[in-house]
Amino acid sequence: MYSNRQLLLLGGTIALSAMSCSQSAEKPKPNVLFILADDLGYYDLSCMGSSFYETPNIDRIAQEGVVFTNGYAACQVCSPSRASIMTGKFPARHGITDWIGAPVGENWRKLQRHNKLLPPNYVFQLDSSYLTLPEAMKQAGYKTFFAGKWHLGDKGSWPEDHGFDVNIGGWHAGSPIGGYYSPYNNPNLENRKDGENLSMRLAEETVAYLKANNPAETGQPVFAFLSFYAVHGPIQTTEEKWQKYREKAAQAGIAESGYEMGHFLPIRQVQDNPVYAGLVESMDDAVGRVLSSLEELGLDENTIVIFTSDNGGVSAGDSFSTSNLPLRGGKGYQFEGGIREPYFIKVPGLTKGGTKSDVPVSGTDFYPTILDLVGITQLPDEHADGVSLLPVLQGKSLPERPLVWHYPHYGNQGGEPSSIIRLGDWKLIHYYEDGREELYNLKTDMEEKHDLASAQPEKVDELHARLFDYLNEVNARFPEKDPEYDAELEKAHLERVEKNRMPQLEKQRLHYLSEDFNPNNNWWGSQVTKD
């Protein structure tokens, strides 16, 4: 007996054989280039409103496609969002609800944060029973290529185990272990030249694959997934880019203070980090290299280009890299700064440059949208929580539907264990520490400053019911109270954070902006000398 997944793959093989017989008489299927940034915030691009970061190449995708102003990642941290792109399922359904490697249960106590709850267990790798997006593309005759960050399981659950023909640089790690300059310390990325930039290397690998498998010559379309490690910490850049953005920050006027205390951690309030800005620009340079190659190879008029990020910008925790204001919070947070993303889709011959849509959309929607755009039959049992955005790309609308987030964890950035539902303009946040709920109207209050829960009890009840109907339907896991919780210990911990960590971060911020800043004497390996 065959499983549903095996039957689908078998059917794809038969379809591929039939396609090869009639391909010459058909219009070539479009290629797909999916570009995924890591930890890039909603306002971390110049086309999204940043006056500090410069991203002309990524801006070009937005200018030539549709910008979804209410585009969301499926989670406020990386692994769940990435799994949702691959499966079309919300994290509560596929079970990867935290970044893979995060401690759970009693192991959470080892971090000495003295929290009220113990986070639940979660799935530690992408389920092999799912028919993933690359597998669906492959069964329809596409060559599939992956470069960059994976973070969806250890060996046996790498990109090549889930539908990609080629994997360059994807493994269990969620950050660039060797840094952004070669040597990389990555088992799936060969070191070629010391000092080589990681983002540009991944771009060059993508270009090399497109050249070697040029659909204009082979007749076989390509699905290429370029998954940058940038702009995840540790943040690193070259002296030249740091100097450019240090001068830019100085000309704008350096703020006396860059942080405010959040619930658990200080949160960055200004975009003036020259190291992070240089890292963003390096990624943009790499995007430009790939976009140029599409033109050089004659593929630009038949290649769909998608760009997004896996969660909000890091305003707290990790490298405290950026500010997402006016959006509240950032990576790891239940607020818009943690989940709202740059979300661009460019389809030659369909999308009109400069078009914006305010329809709320999710990372789960890429799977069915791509299938629709390339003429593959929808697989609703697979992409159960996604819908095709083709009508929106055609200038039409979509029926209103709920988007759900489930993050029953604390994480590294200061967010609280919570679940979220957005329906229309309304957003409800349910907190697991004390059961309280917040209600925001995002049309009038994108900054989430005005909690309307007490004024709109009926709306709270409605959204609460819909949220937990879904969570219970998919057997979501929930945190539990820690029987060893001590309120005084948590209070003392938070006082230490405010008293000690905040001044350290302010000092570090000014150090990055000082004229004599010189890390490691070789700028993290970007300066290679030959004696």
Secondary structure by P-SEA (a helix, b strand, c coil): cccaaaaaaaaaaaaaaaaaaccccccccbbbbbbbbccccccccccccccccccaaaaaaaaabbbcccccccccccaaaaaaaaccccccccccccccccccccccccccccccbbbbbcccccccccccaaaaaaaaccbbbbcccccccccccccccccccccccccccccccccccccccccccccccccccaaaaaaaaaaaaaaaaccccccbbbbcccccccccccccccaaaaaaaaaaaaaaccccccccccccbbbbcccccaaaaaaaaaaaaaaaaaaaaaaaacccccbbbbbbbccccccccccccccccccccccccccccccccbbbbbbcccccccccccccccccaaaaaaaaaacccccccccccccccccccccccccbbbbbbbcccccccccccbbbbbcccbbbbbbcccbbbbbbccccccccccccccccaaaaaaaaaaaaaaaaaabbbbbbccccccaaaaaaaaaaaaacaaaaaaaaaaaaacccccccccccccccccc
